[in-house]
Amino acid sequence: MAKILPKLNSSLQDFINEQQMFFVATADVDGRVNLSPKGLDSLRILSPQRLLWLNLTGSGNETAAHLLGVNRMTLMFCAFAGNPLILRIYGTARTIHTADPDWEALYAHFPDLAGARQIFDVEIEAVQTSCGYAVPLYDFVEQRSRLVTAFEEKGPEGTKSYWAEKNTTSIDGKPTGILG
């Protein structure tokens, strides 16, 4: 039976901290809904009603574009090992870019990862748990490192060039705000 809670309790925070992957969904008022898997050491819980998600550079930048139009976000965690559980976090999010004044203070919560392009500061409005009985069991092997090593190789200037080429608009042509 699904339960709706106003915030993350300590057991749900522990569950999140044990996960190797989560999913993020956003949508603007029109265009495509975006749903992306996320991994690496890219999520921090600051309080029962606030979390940070570090977004690394990728081929698209849909989340940033969507949040300029509608600042809602859903994160989903699934238990692929242990007891079954699906956890959804519903909230609003604020985008922090590398040139923003609060970037350094918020980025300090994370390891220094090449290709870091935004932090999403999520205010949690509701938390939903459900059974997850149909989610398959998987064995975790390791996080993939290719994304980080690719942007280590590009360096800061090469990363900014990549942003200018591939990350300034969404697939629906909406601006992402990445270059200010």
LINMO-V823817 format. One record per residue. SS is DSSP state (H for helix, E for strand, C for the rest). PHI is phi as a letter, one per 20 degrees, with the letter a starting at -180 (* if undefined). PSI is psi as a letter, one per 30 degrees, with the letter a starting at -180 (999 if undefined). Layout:
# LINMO-V823817
SS:PHI:PSI
SS:PHI:PSI
This chain:
# LINMO-V823817
C:*:k
C:f:k
E:c:k
E:d:k
E:c:l
C:e:f
C:a:l
C:f:k
C:e:l
H:f:e
H:f:e
H:f:e
H:f:e
H:f:e
H:g:e
H:g:e
H:f:f
H:e:f
C:f:k
C:e:f
C:b:k
E:b:l
E:c:k
E:c:k
E:c:k
E:b:l
E:b:k
C:e:a
C:f:f
C:b:l
C:n:a
C:f:k
E:e:k
E:d:k
E:c:k
E:c:k
E:e:k
E:c:k
C:b:a
C:m:a
C:e:i
C:c:g
E:c:k
E:c:k
E:e:j
E:e:f
E:a:l
C:f:f
C:c:g
E:b:k
E:b:l
E:d:k
E:c:k
E:e:j
E:e:k
E:e:l
C:f:k
C:b:a
C:f:f
C:c:l
C:b:h
H:f:e
H:g:e
H:f:e
H:f:e
H:f:e
H:f:f
H:f:f
H:e:e
C:c:j
C:e:h
E:e:l
E:b:k
E:c:k
E:d:k
E:c:k
E:c:k
E:c:k
C:f:j
C:e:f
C:b:l
C:m:a
C:f:k
C:f:k
C:a:k
E:d:k
E:c:k
E:d:k
E:d:k
E:d:k
E:a:a
E:d:l
E:c:k
E:d:k
E:e:k
E:d:j
E:e:l
C:g:f
C:e:f
C:f:k
C:g:e
C:e:g
H:g:e
H:g:e
H:f:e
H:f:e
H:f:f
C:f:f
C:f:f
C:d:l
C:f:l
C:f:j
C:d:k
C:g:k
C:n:g
E:g:k
E:c:f
E:b:l
E:d:k
E:d:j
E:e:j
E:d:k
E:e:j
E:f:k
E:e:e
E:b:l
E:c:k
E:c:k
E:d:k
E:b:l
C:f:e
C:m:g
C:f:f
C:e:f
C:f:k
C:f:l
C:e:k
C:c:l
C:e:k
C:f:k
C:d:e
C:a:l
C:f:k
C:e:k
C:d:f
H:g:e
H:g:e
H:f:e
H:f:e
H:f:e
H:e:f
H:f:e
H:f:e
H:f:e
H:m:l
H:g:e
H:f:e
H:f:e
H:f:e
H:f:e
H:f:e
H:f:e
H:g:e
H:f:e
H:e:e
H:c:f
H:d:g
C:e:f
E:c:l
C:e:l
C:f:f
C:e:g
C:n:g
C:e:k
E:f:l
C:d:f
C:m:g
C:f:e
C:d:g
C:n:999
